[in-house]
Amino acid sequence: MEELIGRLVANIGVDKATAEKAVGIMLDFLKKEGPPDTVQTLLAKLPGAEALMAAHAGEAGGMFSMGGIMGVGTKLMGAGLSMGQVQGVAKEVIAFAREKAGEDTIGEIVGAIPGLSQFV
């Protein structure tokens, strides 16, 4: 996960702590919204992903948090990201996941989550 965190720091311009939160939020979103078996295949190829998700579970959710693509966007902005940074983080996380798990796995996950394809 350090490689991905480093890419977010370098390419999106966020600090390491914010990058870690953002990755935890994004991966948790994929786990909750994506096809379980396919997401588990992805997480198995991302050492440290489960620990990062656990460390940031419930980040910036709040009492009235919503689910889906809007919910993850709200959580990411609550973690301190601008809308542009949210889009950049989504693209970087999906690109990294594609490198590690392959196009078929990521295509299935993105295709199963309504609205996600617009951001990646």
C-alpha positions in Angstrom: 0.0 0.0 0.0 3.0 2.3 0.5 3.4 2.5 -3.3 -0.2 3.7 -3.7 0.1 6.1 -0.8 3.2 7.5 -2.4 1.5 8.0 -5.7 -1.3 9.9 -4.1 1.1 12.1 -2.3 3.1 12.8 -5.4 0.3 13.0 -8.0 -2.7 14.4 -6.1 -0.8 16.6 -3.6 -2.3 15.3 -0.4 -0.3 14.5 2.7 0.4 10.9 3.7 -2.2 10.8 6.5 -4.9 12.0 4.1 -3.8 9.6 1.4 -4.0 6.7 3.8 -7.6 7.8 4.9 -8.6 8.2 1.3 -7.4 4.7 0.3 -9.0 3.2 3.3 -12.3 4.9 2.5 -12.1 3.9 -1.2 -11.3 0.3 -0.5 -14.0 0.0 2.1 -16.4 1.4 -0.5 -15.4 -1.2 -3.1 -15.8 -3.9 -0.5 -19.3 -2.8 0.5 -20.6 -2.0 -3.0 -18.8 -4.4 -5.3 -19.3 -8.1 -6.0 -17.9 -9.8 -2.9 -15.9 -12.6 -4.5 -14.3 -10.2 -7.0 -13.5 -7.6 -4.4 -11.9 -10.3 -2.2 -9.7 -11.3 -5.2 -8.6 -7.7 -5.5 -7.9 -7.2 -1.8 -5.8 -10.4 -1.8 -3.5 -8.8 -4.3 -3.2 -5.6 -2.2 -1.1 -6.5 0.9 -2.0 -4.2 3.7 -5.4 -3.3 2.3 -7.5 -4.9 5.0 -5.4 -3.2 7.8 -5.7 0.2 6.1 -9.5 -0.3 5.7 -9.8 -1.3 9.4 -7.7 1.7 10.5 -10.1 4.1 8.7 -13.4 2.4 9.1 -16.2 4.9 9.6 -14.0 7.9 8.6 -16.0 11.1 8.1 -19.2 9.2 7.9 -21.4 11.1 10.3 -24.9 10.4 11.5 -26.5 11.2 8.1 -24.0 9.5 5.8 -25.3 8.1 2.6 -24.1 5.1 0.6 -23.1 4.5 -2.9 -20.9 6.8 -5.0 -22.3 9.9 -3.4 -21.6 8.6 0.0 -17.9 7.8 -0.7 -17.5 11.2 -2.3 -18.9 12.8 0.9 -16.6 10.8 3.1 -13.6 11.7 1.0 -14.4 15.4 1.1 -15.0 15.0 4.9 -11.4 13.6 5.0 -10.2 16.9 3.6 -10.2 16.4 -0.2 -11.5 18.8 -2.8 -13.8 17.5 -5.5 -10.8 17.5 -7.9 -8.7 15.5 -5.5 -11.6 13.1 -4.9 -11.6 12.4 -8.7 -7.8 12.1 -8.8 -7.8 9.7 -5.8 -10.5 7.5 -7.5 -8.5 7.4 -10.7 -5.3 6.6 -9.0 -6.7 3.9 -6.7 -8.5 2.2 -9.6 -5.4 2.4 -11.9 -3.3 0.9 -9.1 -5.8 -1.8 -8.5 -5.9 -2.6 -12.2 -2.1 -2.9 -12.3 -2.2 -5.4 -9.3 -5.4 -7.4 -10.1 -5.8 -7.0 -13.8 -8.4 -5.5 -16.1 -11.0 -8.2 -15.9 -11.2 -8.0 -12.1 -11.4 -4.2 -12.0 -13.8 -4.1 -15.0 -16.2 -6.4 -13.1 -16.0 -4.3 -9.9 -16.4 -1.0 -11.7 -19.2 -2.3 -13.9 -21.1 -3.6 -10.8 -21.1 -0.3 -8.9 -23.6 2.2 -10.3 -21.9 5.5 -11.3 -18.3 4.5 -10.6 -17.4 4.3 -14.2 -17.9 8.1 -14.6 -15.1 8.8 -12.1 -12.5 6.3 -13.4 
